[in-house]
Amino acid sequence: MKRKLLYLFRWDLLFFKIKEKIRVYKKVKLDINYWKSIKGIHNGKPGFVIGNGPSLKMDDLSKIHELGFVSIASNKIYYAFKETKWRPNYFTISDILVWNEIKNKINKEIDTVHVPSFLDHKDCNVIVKTWKNLSNGFRGGKQQISNDLSNGAAAGFTVTYENIQFAMHLGLNPIYLIGCDHYYEGENEEVYKSDELVKHTNKNTHFISNYRKIGDINGHAPISKMTKSYKIANLYSKSKGVKIFNSTRGGYLEVFDRLDLDKIFNIIKKNK
C-alpha cells in the first residue's frame, strides 16, 4: 500500500512539474511579441546600465534624468527614488532570492518588471515580461549571450550581464555602466567557494546602507565568474559594433574601457 501511495505521489510531482513547464512556456511565448516590439527601439542612442554598488550617486542619477538618457536598472534600485526624480526606463530582476523577497513589494512607480523564465511570475504586484533563459548561460561548454531577447537572454552570475544583453536588444549604443563596483566588502570568494548562500553583515556593499539587513541571506558574489561574463559581453558587443564603457566612479571592473562620467555629461550638454 505504501509503495502504491509513493508511486502515485511521484506521478503527482511529475504532473505538477510538467504543468509548470507548460505554464512557463506559454508565458515566454506570449511575451515574444513584446520583445519584438521593442527590438531596436532606441537604435543608436546612448544609454546606461545601472548597478547598485556603493559608488552609485544620486546626483548622477538626477543628471541622467535631466539629460534624457535611457537607462536599465534592477533589484532594489527603487530605494533611490526618494532622493531623485530619475526613474529607470526598464527594470529587471534575475536573482531568485531577490525576486522572492520583493516581487510583492516592488515600488508603485515601477509598472513593469522584466525577468528570466525560471522566476515564477505569479503573484507579482506589477506587469511581468519574461525572456527565455538560455540554458543557464552555457551551451557546449561555452557561455551564451544574445542581442535579441525575443530569442532569450543568457545568465552570467550578475544581472548586469543580462542588462547588457537587454541594452543591445534595445539598440543602445554606446552603453555606459555605472554603479558596477565589482566588489562586495566582507565576501571572500575563496571562503564561499562551496557555499551558495551567505549571511549579510554590516559591510557596505550597495548604494544605500539599508539595502540589505544584517542576517539577510543572499547569494555570494563569484567575482571571477562575473569577470568571465563581462569579458564575453565585451567581445560580443564589439563583434556587433556596440561600444560599452565602464563609467563607474572607481570600483574594480577593468574589463571594459573606462570613460569618465563627467565627460559624458559634458559632451551631451554641449551637443544640446
Secondary structure, DSSP 4 states (H G I P E B T S, - for coil): -HHHHHHHHHHHHHHHHHHHHHHHHHHHHHHHHHHHHTTTTTTT--EEEE--STT--HHHHHHHHHTT-EEEEETTGGGGTTT-S---SEEE---HHHHHHHTTT--TT--EEEEETTS--TT-SSEEEEE-B-GGGEETTEE---S-TTT-B---SSHHHHHHHHHHHHT--SEEEES-----TT--TTTTTT-SEEE--S---SSSTTSS-TT-EEE---HHHHHHHHHHHHHHHHHTT--EEE--SS-S--SSEE--HHHHHHHHHHH-
